[in-house]
Amino acid sequence: MNRNLSCTVRTALFTSSVSLIVSLLTACGGGGGSSSDPDTGGPAPGPKPVSVTFAGDSNADRYDSVGVVAAVSESGYHRFEWEQIAGPKVPLAGQGTAGISFDAPAADTYAFSFTATNRQGDSVSDTYSLWVSPGDDDVRAHLRADRAVSEGAEFSLRLTASGLYTEPDDWNIRQVSGPTATVEFDDYEVVAFVTAPKVSGDRVLEFEAELQVDGRRITDTAYVVVQDRPEVTSEYFCDGSGEYCGTDSPLNNVYTYRSDSPYRDYLADCVYSNQLTDERFCTLGALPLIGMQSDMPTVDQIMDHVLVSHDWMGQRFETFLREMDKTNHDFARLLRSTTAIVISSDIRPSFYWQLTGAIYLDPDSLWLTPAERDVINEQPDYRSGFGSALQFATPWRYVKNNNYAFTSYPVANRESRTLQEVELDLGSLMYHELAHANDAMSPARIDAGLDESEIFFNEASSGDPVNEYVASINPLLSQPLFDLAEVRYAGAEASEMQKSYLAEDIADFFFPDTANDFYAYSSKWEDTAMLFEETMMSLRYGIQRDIAVTNQPNSPYAEDYVVAQGQRNRIGDENIRERAKAAVYELLPEAGPQAEDHLLGLTPISLCAGENWVQNLNPSCAGSYGVLRYEVSKPNAKAPMPTQLPRSFNPPTRF
């Protein structure tokens, strides 16, 4: 996997003396009869008390980034809660985990109570405090963010700076204590990609970041607690590569967002466990589809099926359902076909798995604040290098009024975004993933009744998926594109012929055919999901989708991608809209008539051949291969890089 790092530091760091604070708490136990030690004749030793050990900043300056992590001496604790008991109130993006961080807004004493709970309901608690002094407004370094991870897991640490008005002379990120982790760097961003070591109990890693600025050394420290996890036995959630792996990295700790969920004790075991085996699949009697409980499920019923790695992810998802789905109820209806919704900082990219009937969401579509974004793993998509030998790209984007429908925010800028932007970002992702869910288990199949003694996969695979029907309507015909999709999306090696194709060759394959996106050639599942996603985004939000074929420059600038041919509203093509209409009627029949009328009113718009991707936000040229505009506006320097890879994939199953 290609990992990079650069020296463009734009945001914030903290430096001050850092010390380790250790607190021990003896857990209370029940009484019993007396006994003796057979070796000494004296009283037998009792069970070793469970303890909490804190590692973090004991003092800091105002505006510094501050963090603390908690290590529990006994494994099996999976629910973690922090409560602030002193100091100015600060948001804790790490709530729900054993690690928190925040930017100190004022000089004061900050104190927190920490509680860890296991599945038996036993808990251990302790408190932690630190002093923040007034400090000054000088340059600060910030290594973000202190956190908790599973042994062997991949995570990222980003270095930013505040009060810095010139490029630093040099920078460095290194591990200074704890079991040795593997650290690599990004070519363009100041980010360390870390693989946690294996541990036999919770262990703390300490990382130090350093900036050299005008002869000064400015540092910050981040603490990461690596948590011991049960041995990996699953061939589905694997530790290392495996033919049927949904992921090849150990899983984060996840928990039911609702502490009183009826599935609290086993939901993670059913759908997100490194010990998931054929013998441990849950039946539909134990974990029913949401639609087996109600034809129109409530938000409360849905939230009982939600697993998260951090509290804010569940809060955001619930807000999305309550505030942004209350008119059409599309997502509540589509969620009928799922067993669970998993949102975790280590999921990248998102996926639906017919093996479990659950959707797995990358929280990059849910964050509102920089602090929330800090805890999301920035490791590159495993597909990033696929198709690098090809000479073309197939970028896509959502637009409205000739502008990006939702903004791309560089991580280093540490900007917040609105709920309305989250709605569009998350909405498009949800339409896609839930298209897969309803493809595997359509509303008609649920209405016909399901066998509660069976596991989800057996019931889903006992009938034909919706995509078989959709694929039969004006079917895709371009064999070169089917073969190229194996290279771009599955990592197959490109042939010499495939390496020789130019953007114009691909355009000649793609635009006469009946797919609305190149990703449709990767599988019938993706073909159906892409049709459904674009149709619903256009119907519900009035958003148009661009698809184009361009060159593939070795460049970080969007204006270097030159359009050979492209279209906006491709689903309005007469050979494609029948396929899109069929997808909606089968997956979300309640929206079928509206979608049919809407599709009839859409007219594809040609993008301007020979102009770059940014200029084509306003495609006012005369036809696909028309004369270029006499004068075009200067590209927007903030334009995001074209997106090629879809935000979703479907992992294999062994069945």
Salt bridges, closest charged atoms under 4 A:
ASP64 OD1 - ARG140 NE 2.80
ASP103 OD1 - ARG144 NH1 3.00
ASP137 OD1 - ARG62 NH2 3.96
ASP138 OD2 - ARG216 NH2 2.80
GLU154 OE2 - ARG3 NH2 3.31
GLU184 OE2 - ARG3 NH1 2.80
GLU189 OE1 - ARG158 NH1 2.98
GLU208 OE1 - ARG174 NH2 2.97
GLU208 OE1 - ARG217 NH2 2.97
GLU210 OE1 - ARG217 NE 3.09
GLU235 OE2 - ARG654 NE 3.22
ASP239 OD2 - LYS198 NZ 2.48
ASP269 OD2 - ARG119 NH1 2.79
ASP278 OD2 - ARG654 NH1 2.85
ASP300 OD1 - ARG258 NH2 2.82
ASP300 OD1 - ARG322 NH2 2.77
GLU318 OE2 - ARG258 NH2 3.21
GLU318 OE2 - ARG322 NE 3.01
GLU323 OE1 - LYS326 NZ 3.47
ASP330 OD2 - ARG540 NE 2.65
ASP362 OD2 - ARG348 NE 3.33
ASP364 OD1 - ARG373 NE 3.90
GLU372 OE2 - ARG316 NH2 2.84
ASP374 OD1 - ARG414 NH1 2.78
GLU378 OE1 - ARG158 NH2 2.72
ASP381 OD2 - ARG383 NH2 2.61
ASP425 OD2 - ARG417 NH1 2.99
ASP425 OD1 - ARG647 NH1 2.44
GLU468 OE1 - LYS524 NZ 3.15
GLU496 OE2 - LYS499 NZ 3.40
ASP517 OD1 - ARG545 NH1 2.79
GLU526 OE1 - HIS432 NE2 2.87
GLU526 OE1 - HIS436 NE2 3.22
ASP527 OD2 - ARG579 NH2 2.45
GLU533 OE1 - HIS432 ND1 2.79
ASP546 OD2 - ARG397 NE 2.98
ASP546 OD1 - ARG568 NE 2.59
GLU578 OE1 - LYS581 NZ 3.12
GLU590 OE2 - ARG333 NE 3.66
GLU590 OE2 - ARG336 NH2 3.24
GLU596 OE2 - LYS581 NZ 3.56
GLU611 OE1 - ARG629 NH2 2.40
